[in-house]
Amino acid sequence: MPSMKGKPKVVTFGELLLRLSPPGHERFMQSPTLQASFGGAEANVAVSLAQFGLDSHFVTRLPKNAIGDAAVRALRAEAVNVDSIRRRGERIGIYFAESGASQRPSFVVYDRAHSALSELELSSIPLDVAWEDELRGASWFHTSGITPALSKDLADFTKIALATARRSGARVSFDINYRSKLWSEEAEARSVLQPLLQYVNVLIANEEHLLTMLGMPIERSREPTSHVSEDVLLDAAGRVVAEYGIEQVAITLRESLSASENGWSALLYDAKTKTLHRGPRYVVTLVDRIGGGDAFAAGLIFSILDGRSPEDALGFAIAAGALKLTIVGDFNHVPVEEVERVASGEATGHVRR
């Protein structure tokens, strides 16, 4: 059970998407069926944090129509506070997700142009006042690099949100979440995202995204399961800390053994002690690979707010991510107790009776 007193308020900001997927491991339109659910990086974090018992608020825009209504109901059903969702715009963003298997990779197609959030205009809202209201009493603010990739106005709006969060006393986490399909080139992503890092306490990234944002070369062996060397990642984390004043850098490590099986682990660099912590590694038979990093981020946020040591926080976050990889859909439907069992070593999957 959570040991923290009260229910800390956490605020996440990003786009909620309609997810359409063929049944099981079918290809797109193999049969005339697509299963509908909702997801999106920051919404996934909000849902996990609500599952962990925190006062989780999600900020976004959704159209005022039946699909927008269903999206709000989906979040409310997960105990996410939806009072900060603005009902404006014409459409919800969509993504199509095909689940891979064995040697066939998973595949995503985006249809999010002109979505309600992406068409937000700075001139249409009272900026500072709005974010001061949203963040009042918040202990934590979280967003990712996906949101500023959607438009120039959203990039500016994200910067205002981050700056306001720091002024308000909330701790800030930022998941780089580089999506090549949303940027014209890596240099454009760096030019937008790097200035945001000055407001961040905890940076989260996978190894490739971290090096991409720093403009560092990614050197691997020819083995598909190999990682960037730990020395390179330690150097990258040290550069981020030195240049931007970030307190902790979390680096998720995923080994694609196949589309059906992944190795899953992470590192956490703590600037205060200049220590790179190594977490446990799990081999996971995938049910749905989407959302593992978001569950990791939520686990890390929860653990830090709970006052856990870096080692314990890292172990909890990795376990949360591993469990998400076994659950269909974007959302991680696991409570604290279930994550604790895996983090404490109960990871054999035996039937509980």
LOGU-709405 format. One record per residue (C-alpha): x, y, z; residue in one letter. Coordinates in nm, 3 decimals. Each point is the difference from the previous one (the first is absolute). Layout:
<px X&py Y&pz Z&resn a> $
...
This chain:
<px 0.000&py 0.000&pz 0.000&resn m> $
<px 0.121&py 0.358&pz -0.057&resn p> $
<px 0.178&py 0.140&pz 0.305&resn s> $
<px -0.037&py 0.364&pz -0.103&resn m> $
<px -0.235&py 0.216&pz 0.203&resn k> $
<px -0.304&py 0.136&pz -0.178&resn g> $
<px -0.045&py -0.015&pz -0.375&resn k> $
<px 0.255&py 0.217&pz -0.181&resn p> $
<px -0.141&py 0.187&pz -0.299&resn k> $
<px 0.171&py -0.081&pz -0.328&resn v> $
<px -0.076&py 0.172&pz -0.330&resn v> $
<px 0.076&py -0.138&pz -0.346&resn t> $
<px -0.043&py 0.178&pz -0.332&resn f> $
<px -0.026&py -0.147&pz -0.348&resn g> $
<px -0.224&py -0.141&pz -0.270&resn e> $
<px -0.251&py -0.278&pz 0.057&resn l> $
<px -0.037&py -0.213&pz -0.312&resn l> $
<px -0.258&py -0.244&pz -0.129&resn l> $
<px 0.182&py -0.330&pz -0.051&resn r> $
<px -0.128&py -0.237&pz -0.271&resn l> $
<px 0.151&py -0.349&pz -0.016&resn s> $
<px -0.080&py -0.320&pz -0.187&resn p> $
<px -0.094&py -0.295&pz 0.222&resn p> $
<px 0.286&py -0.201&pz 0.150&resn g> $
<px 0.295&py -0.012&pz -0.235&resn h> $
<px -0.189&py 0.059&pz -0.324&resn e> $
<px 0.133&py 0.234&pz -0.268&resn r> $
<px -0.180&py 0.327&pz -0.073&resn f> $
<px -0.337&py -0.077&pz -0.163&resn m> $
<px 0.072&py -0.372&pz -0.016&resn q> $
<px -0.355&py -0.024&pz 0.129&resn s> $
<px -0.244&py 0.295&pz -0.006&resn p> $
<px 0.043&py 0.068&pz 0.371&resn t> $
<px 0.189&py 0.261&pz 0.201&resn l> $
<px -0.016&py 0.006&pz 0.378&resn q> $
<px -0.030&py 0.348&pz 0.150&resn a> $
<px 0.163&py 0.123&pz 0.321&resn s> $
<px 0.181&py 0.314&pz 0.114&resn f> $
<px 0.359&py 0.081&pz 0.080&resn g> $
<px 0.292&py 0.236&pz -0.039&resn g> $
<px 0.325&py 0.043&pz 0.191&resn a> $
<px -0.101&py 0.259&pz 0.260&resn e> $
<px -0.350&py -0.143&pz 0.045&resn a> $
<px 0.158&py -0.340&pz 0.062&resn n> $
<px 0.211&py 0.152&pz 0.277&resn v> $
<px -0.306&py 0.167&pz 0.150&resn a> $
<px -0.189&py -0.330&pz 0.008&resn v> $
<px 0.288&py -0.185&pz 0.166&resn s> $
<px 0.038&py 0.268&pz 0.265&resn l> $
<px -0.373&py -0.017&pz 0.073&resn a> $
<px 0.031&py -0.379&pz 0.031&resn q> $
<px 0.278&py 0.060&pz 0.253&resn f> $
<px -0.236&py 0.210&pz 0.213&resn g> $
<px 0.118&py 0.351&pz -0.088&resn l> $
<px -0.222&py 0.299&pz -0.077&resn d> $
<px 0.064&py -0.017&pz -0.373&resn s> $
<px -0.109&py 0.287&pz -0.230&resn h> $
<px 0.022&py -0.004&pz -0.379&resn f> $
<px 0.006&py 0.319&pz -0.210&resn v> $
<px -0.093&py -0.016&pz -0.367&resn t> $
<px -0.257&py 0.108&pz -0.260&resn r> $
<px -0.265&py -0.228&pz -0.143&resn l> $
<px -0.281&py 0.068&pz -0.248&resn p> $
<px -0.348&py 0.048&pz 0.136&resn k> $
<px -0.154&py -0.302&pz -0.172&resn n> $
<px -0.081&py -0.363&pz 0.074&resn a> $
<px 0.360&py -0.119&pz -0.043&resn i> $
<px 0.129&py 0.273&pz 0.229&resn g> $
<px -0.266&py -0.098&pz 0.254&resn d> $
<px 0.112&py -0.363&pz -0.015&resn a> $
<px 0.363&py 0.104&pz 0.051&resn a> $
<px -0.089&py 0.199&pz 0.311&resn v> $
<px -0.202&py -0.293&pz 0.135&resn r> $
<px 0.296&py -0.234&pz -0.058&resn a> $
<px 0.230&py 0.219&pz 0.208&resn l> $
<px -0.260&py 0.055&pz 0.269&resn r> $
<px -0.046&py -0.377&pz 0.025&resn a> $
<px 0.372&py -0.026&pz 0.081&resn e> $
<px -0.038&py 0.253&pz 0.287&resn a> $
<px 0.177&py 0.280&pz -0.190&resn v> $
<px -0.124&py 0.352&pz 0.079&resn n> $
<px -0.138&py 0.139&pz -0.327&resn v> $
<px -0.099&py 0.349&pz 0.119&resn d> $
<px 0.287&py 0.156&pz -0.197&resn s> $
<px -0.100&py -0.144&pz -0.337&resn i> $
<px -0.112&py 0.277&pz -0.235&resn r> $
<px -0.277&py -0.097&pz -0.245&resn r> $
<px 0.103&py 0.178&pz -0.317&resn r> $
<px 0.111&py -0.088&pz -0.352&resn g> $
<px -0.145&py -0.216&pz -0.275&resn e> $
<px 0.158&py -0.344&pz 0.036&resn r> $
<px 0.193&py -0.237&pz 0.221&resn i> $
<px 0.339&py -0.125&pz -0.116&resn g> $
<px 0.011&py -0.363&pz -0.106&resn i> $
<px 0.268&py -0.262&pz -0.018&resn y> $
<px -0.022&py -0.346&pz -0.151&resn f> $
<px 0.209&py -0.267&pz 0.176&resn a> $
<px 0.075&py -0.342&pz -0.145&resn e> $
<px 0.151&py -0.253&pz 0.244&resn s> $
<px 0.297&py -0.189&pz -0.137&resn g> $
<px 0.110&py -0.353&pz 0.083&resn a> $
<px 0.331&py -0.185&pz -0.013&resn s> $
<px 0.197&py 0.150&pz -0.293&resn q> $
<px -0.285&py 0.233&pz -0.111&resn r> $
<px 0.027&py 0.336&pz 0.179&resn p> $
<px -0.286&py 0.203&pz 0.140&resn s> $
<px -0.106&py 0.295&pz -0.213&resn f> $
<px -0.164&py 0.336&pz 0.065&resn v> $
<px -0.176&py 0.239&pz -0.240&resn v> $
<px -0.091&py 0.351&pz 0.123&resn y> $
<px -0.305&py 0.200&pz -0.105&resn d> $
<px 0.026&py 0.298&pz 0.234&resn r> $
<px 0.027&py 0.304&pz -0.228&resn a> $
<px -0.245&py 0.279&pz 0.092&resn h> $
<px -0.088&py -0.168&pz 0.330&resn s> $
<px -0.155&py 0.208&pz 0.276&resn a> $
<px 0.323&py 0.032&pz 0.196&resn l> $
<px 0.231&py 0.055&pz -0.297&resn s> $
<px -0.211&py 0.299&pz -0.113&resn e> $
<px 0.026&py 0.179&pz 0.335&resn l> $
<px 0.097&py 0.365&pz -0.059&resn e> $
<px 0.184&py 0.205&pz 0.259&resn l> $
<px -0.203&py 0.308&pz -0.082&resn s> $
<px -0.325&py -0.174&pz 0.100&resn s> $
<px 0.075&py -0.068&pz 0.369&resn i> $
<px 0.119&py 0.188&pz 0.313&resn p> $
<px 0.336&py -0.174&pz 0.022&resn l> $
<px 0.167&py 0.062&pz 0.334&resn d> $
<px -0.323&py 0.021&pz 0.194&resn v> $
<px -0.122&py -0.329&pz -0.149&resn a> $
<px 0.313&py -0.195&pz 0.096&resn w> $
<px 0.019&py 0.160&pz 0.343&resn e> $
<px -0.354&py -0.124&pz 0.061&resn d> $
<px 0.068&py -0.348&pz -0.134&resn e> $
<px 0.316&py -0.042&pz 0.208&resn l> $
<px -0.123&py 0.149&pz 0.326&resn r> $
<px 0.085&py -0.247&pz 0.277&resn g> $
<px 0.173&py -0.241&pz -0.238&resn a> $
<px 0.299&py -0.200&pz 0.123&resn s> $
<px 0.099&py -0.116&pz -0.348&resn w> $
<px -0.040&py 0.091&pz -0.367&resn f> $
<px 0.071&py -0.237&pz -0.288&resn h> $
<px 0.000&py 0.030&pz -0.377&resn t> $
<px 0.200&py -0.135&pz -0.292&resn s> $
<px 0.168&py 0.093&pz -0.326&resn g> $
<px -0.302&py -0.118&pz -0.197&resn i> $
<px -0.208&py 0.302&pz 0.097&resn t> $
<px 0.235&py 0.277&pz -0.125&resn p> $
<px 0.048&py -0.200&pz -0.320&resn a> $
<px -0.363&py 0.060&pz -0.099&resn l> $
<px 0.023&py 0.373&pz -0.075&resn s> $
<px 0.201&py 0.318&pz 0.061&resn k> $
<px -0.272&py 0.135&pz 0.231&resn d> $
<px -0.002&py -0.323&pz 0.199&resn l> $
<px 0.378&py 0.014&pz 0.036&resn a> $
<px -0.032&py 0.353&pz 0.143&resn d> $
<px -0.293&py -0.104&pz 0.218&resn f> $
<px 0.199&py -0.294&pz 0.136&resn t> $
<px 0.287&py 0.232&pz 0.089&resn k> $
<px -0.240&py 0.228&pz 0.189&resn i> $
<px -0.140&py -0.302&pz 0.185&resn a> $
<px 0.345&py -0.121&pz 0.100&resn l> $
<px 0.113&py 0.342&pz 0.116&resn a> $
<px -0.320&py 0.053&pz 0.199&resn t> $
<px 0.036&py -0.342&pz 0.163&resn a> $
<px 0.350&py 0.082&pz 0.119&resn r> $
<px -0.112&py 0.340&pz 0.133&resn r> $
<px -0.288&py -0.165&pz 0.183&resn s> $
<px 0.233&py -0.237&pz 0.183&resn g> $
<px -0.107&py -0.318&pz -0.180&resn a> $
<px 0.266&py -0.244&pz -0.107&resn r> $
<px 0.013&py -0.055&pz -0.375&resn v> $
<px 0.060&py -0.315&pz -0.202&resn s> $
<px 0.041&py -0.008&pz -0.376&resn f> $
<px 0.010&py -0.308&pz -0.221&resn d> $
<px 0.184&py 0.076&pz -0.323&resn i> $
<px -0.222&py -0.245&pz -0.194&resn n> $
<px 0.156&py 0.088&pz -0.335&resn y> $
<px -0.234&py -0.097&pz -0.285&resn r> $
<px 0.165&py 0.023&pz -0.340&resn s> $
<px -0.341&py 0.009&pz -0.174&resn k> $
<px -0.082&py 0.328&pz 0.180&resn l> $
<px 0.320&py 0.191&pz -0.082&resn w> $
<px 0.145&py 0.097&pz -0.337&resn s> $
<px 0.351&py -0.082&pz 0.124&resn e> $
<px 0.195&py -0.070&pz 0.318&resn e> $
<px 0.150&py 0.350&pz 0.000&resn a> $
<px -0.347&py 0.155&pz 0.014&resn e> $
<px -0.088&py -0.216&pz 0.301&resn a> $
<px 0.319&py 0.102&pz 0.180&resn r> $
<px -0.059&py 0.370&pz -0.068&resn s> $
<px -0.348&py -0.020&pz 0.156&resn v> $
<px 0.059&py -0.244&pz 0.285&resn l> $
<px 0.340&py 0.104&pz 0.133&resn q> $
<px -0.117&py 0.343&pz 0.128&resn p> $
<px -0.273&py -0.177&pz 0.200&resn l> $
<px 0.249&py -0.203&pz 0.203&resn l> $
<px 0.097&py 0.297&pz 0.220&resn q> $
<px -0.332&py -0.043&pz 0.183&resn y> $
<px 0.031&py -0.375&pz 0.058&resn v> $
<px 0.086&py -0.180&pz 0.324&resn n> $
<px -0.029&py -0.357&pz -0.129&resn v> $
<px 0.074&py -0.087&pz -0.363&resn l> $
<px -0.121&py -0.331&pz -0.142&resn i> $
<px 0.110&py -0.150&pz -0.330&resn a> $
<px 0.100&py -0.319&pz -0.166&resn n> $
<px 0.364&py -0.023&pz -0.098&resn e> $
<px -0.049&py 0.100&pz -0.365&resn e> $
<px -0.224&py 0.298&pz 0.080&resn h> $
<px 0.249&py 0.132&pz 0.255&resn l> $
<px 0.288&py -0.013&pz -0.245&resn l> $
<px -0.213&py 0.141&pz -0.282&resn t> $
<px -0.090&py 0.306&pz 0.208&resn m> $
<px 0.367&py 0.059&pz 0.082&resn l> $
<px 0.109&py -0.048&pz -0.359&resn g> $
<px 0.225&py -0.287&pz 0.106&resn m> $
<px 0.068&py -0.290&pz -0.238&resn p> $
<px -0.172&py -0.331&pz 0.079&resn i> $
<px 0.255&py -0.278&pz -0.023&resn e> $
<px -0.114&py -0.360&pz 0.036&resn r> $
<px 0.132&py -0.337&pz -0.098&resn s> $
<px -0.182&py -0.178&pz -0.279&resn r> $
<px -0.195&py -0.206&pz 0.251&resn e> $
<px -0.363&py 0.131&pz 0.008&resn p> $
<px -0.022&py -0.056&pz 0.375&resn t> $
<px 0.314&py 0.197&pz 0.087&resn s> $
<px -0.009&py 0.321&pz 0.198&resn h> $
<px 0.201&py 0.317&pz -0.026&resn v> $
<px 0.292&py -0.040&pz 0.238&resn s> $
<px -0.059&py 0.102&pz 0.360&resn e> $
<px 0.297&py 0.237&pz -0.014&resn d> $
<px -0.163&py 0.191&pz -0.287&resn v> $
<px -0.329&py 0.024&pz 0.191&resn l> $
<px 0.180&py 0.115&pz 0.315&resn l> $
<px 0.172&py 0.271&pz -0.205&resn d> $
<px -0.333&py 0.104&pz -0.155&resn a> $
<px -0.174&py 0.019&pz 0.338&resn a> $
<px 0.290&py 0.202&pz 0.141&resn g> $
<px -0.021&py 0.245&pz -0.290&resn r> $
<px -0.374&py 0.051&pz 0.052&resn v> $
<px 0.046&py 0.057&pz 0.371&resn v> $
<px 0.288&py 0.243&pz -0.047&resn a> $
<px -0.163&py 0.202&pz -0.278&resn e> $
<px -0.360&py 0.018&pz 0.123&resn y> $
<px 0.018&py -0.054&pz 0.377&resn g> $
<px -0.214&py -0.313&pz -0.014&resn i> $
<px -0.004&py -0.201&pz 0.323&resn e> $
<px -0.063&py -0.350&pz -0.129&resn q> $
<px 0.018&py -0.166&pz -0.343&resn v> $
<px -0.188&py -0.327&pz -0.053&resn a> $
<px 0.093&py -0.210&pz -0.303&resn i> $
<px -0.222&py -0.291&pz -0.101&resn t> $
<px 0.167&py -0.298&pz -0.165&resn l> $
<px -0.203&py -0.221&pz -0.230&resn r> $
<px 0.145&py -0.299&pz -0.182&resn e> $
<px -0.213&py -0.111&pz -0.293&resn s> $
<px 0.068&py -0.372&pz 0.015&resn l> $
<px -0.295&py -0.026&pz -0.240&resn s> $
<px -0.336&py 0.173&pz -0.043&resn a> $
<px -0.133&py -0.250&pz 0.255&resn s> $
<px 0.274&py 0.016&pz 0.263&resn e> $
<px 0.191&py 0.294&pz 0.145&resn n> $
<px 0.270&py 0.047&pz 0.255&resn g> $
<px -0.100&py 0.291&pz 0.227&resn w> $
<px 0.212&py 0.200&pz 0.244&resn s> $
<px 0.116&py 0.356&pz 0.076&resn a> $
<px 0.271&py 0.220&pz 0.147&resn l> $
<px -0.036&py 0.303&pz 0.228&resn l> $
<px 0.270&py 0.265&pz 0.031&resn y> $
<px -0.019&py 0.205&pz 0.319&resn d> $
<px 0.175&py 0.337&pz -0.027&resn a> $
<px 0.027&py 0.051&pz 0.377&resn k> $
<px 0.211&py -0.311&pz 0.054&resn t> $
<px 0.134&py -0.025&pz -0.357&resn k> $
<px -0.108&py -0.363&pz 0.002&resn t> $
<px -0.137&py -0.208&pz -0.287&resn l> $
<px -0.244&py -0.252&pz 0.147&resn h> $
<px -0.069&py -0.323&pz -0.191&resn r> $
<px -0.341&py -0.160&pz 0.031&resn g> $
<px -0.115&py -0.362&pz -0.034&resn p> $
<px -0.058&py -0.150&pz -0.343&resn r> $
<px -0.314&py -0.190&pz -0.098&resn y> $
<px -0.065&py -0.207&pz -0.309&resn v> $
<px -0.364&py 0.072&pz -0.091&resn v> $
<px -0.226&py -0.191&pz -0.237&resn t> $
<px -0.183&py 0.291&pz -0.158&resn l> $
<px -0.374&py 0.042&pz -0.001&resn v> $
<px 0.018&py 0.368&pz -0.104&resn d> $
<px 0.331&py 0.186&pz -0.025&resn r> $
<px -0.162&py 0.347&pz -0.008&resn i> $
<px 0.002&py 0.194&pz 0.326&resn g> $
<px 0.286&py -0.174&pz 0.180&resn g> $
<px 0.205&py 0.319&pz 0.019&resn g> $
<px -0.300&py 0.197&pz 0.126&resn d> $
<px -0.059&py -0.255&pz 0.276&resn a> $
<px 0.369&py 0.026&pz 0.089&resn f> $
<px -0.029&py 0.380&pz 0.021&resn a> $
<px -0.303&py -0.025&pz 0.227&resn a> $
<px 0.176&py -0.251&pz 0.222&resn g> $
<px 0.298&py 0.231&pz 0.034&resn l> $
<px -0.216&py 0.305&pz 0.078&resn i> $
<px -0.198&py -0.194&pz 0.262&resn f> $
<px 0.314&py -0.136&pz 0.163&resn s> $
<px 0.175&py 0.336&pz 0.022&resn i> $
<px -0.310&py 0.160&pz 0.151&resn l> $
<px -0.009&py -0.293&pz 0.243&resn d> $
<px 0.352&py 0.086&pz 0.117&resn g> $
<px 0.161&py -0.321&pz -0.119&resn r> $
<px 0.373&py -0.036&pz -0.060&resn s> $
<px 0.123&py 0.017&pz -0.361&resn p> $
<px 0.056&py -0.377&pz -0.002&resn e> $
<px -0.350&py -0.075&pz 0.128&resn d> $
<px -0.160&py 0.259&pz -0.228&resn a> $
<px 0.176&py -0.150&pz -0.301&resn l> $
<px -0.102&py -0.355&pz 0.092&resn g> $
<px -0.365&py 0.101&pz 0.043&resn f> $
<px -0.005&py 0.190&pz -0.329&resn a> $
<px 0.152&py -0.289&pz -0.195&resn i> $
<px -0.250&py -0.244&pz 0.151&resn a> $
<px -0.288&py 0.232&pz -0.091&resn a> $
<px 0.122&py 0.016&pz -0.360&resn g> $
<px 0.045&py -0.376&pz -0.020&resn a> $
<px -0.356&py -0.059&pz 0.118&resn l> $
<px -0.139&py 0.245&pz -0.257&resn k> $
<px 0.160&py -0.201&pz -0.280&resn l> $
<px -0.230&py -0.287&pz 0.099&resn t> $
<px -0.324&py 0.204&pz -0.021&resn i> $
<px -0.206&py 0.075&pz -0.312&resn v> $
<px -0.049&py 0.368&pz -0.082&resn g> $
<px 0.185&py 0.317&pz 0.098&resn d> $
<px -0.108&py 0.014&pz 0.365&resn f> $
<px 0.183&py -0.185&pz 0.278&resn n> $
<px -0.266&py -0.158&pz 0.221&resn h> $
<px 0.216&py -0.093&pz 0.298&resn v> $
<px -0.011&py 0.124&pz 0.362&resn p> $
<px 0.302&py 0.070&pz 0.218&resn v> $
<px -0.021&py -0.338&pz 0.173&resn e> $
<px 0.032&py -0.191&pz -0.327&resn e> $
<px 0.305&py 0.200&pz -0.105&resn v> $
<px 0.154&py -0.049&pz 0.345&resn e> $
<px -0.028&py -0.376&pz -0.031&resn r> $
<px 0.192&py -0.003&pz -0.327&resn v> $
<px 0.256&py 0.252&pz 0.125&resn a> $
<px 0.063&py -0.213&pz 0.308&resn s> $
<px 0.082&py -0.304&pz -0.213&resn g> $
<px -0.337&py -0.171&pz -0.046&resn e> $
<px 0.020&py -0.002&pz -0.378&resn a> $
<px -0.063&py -0.363&pz -0.094&resn t> $
<px -0.363&py 0.049&pz -0.104&resn g> $
<px -0.133&py -0.281&pz 0.220&resn h> $
<px -0.377&py -0.010&pz 0.037&resn v> $
<px -0.117&py 0.182&pz 0.315&resn r> $
<px -0.284&py -0.189&pz 0.169&resn r> $
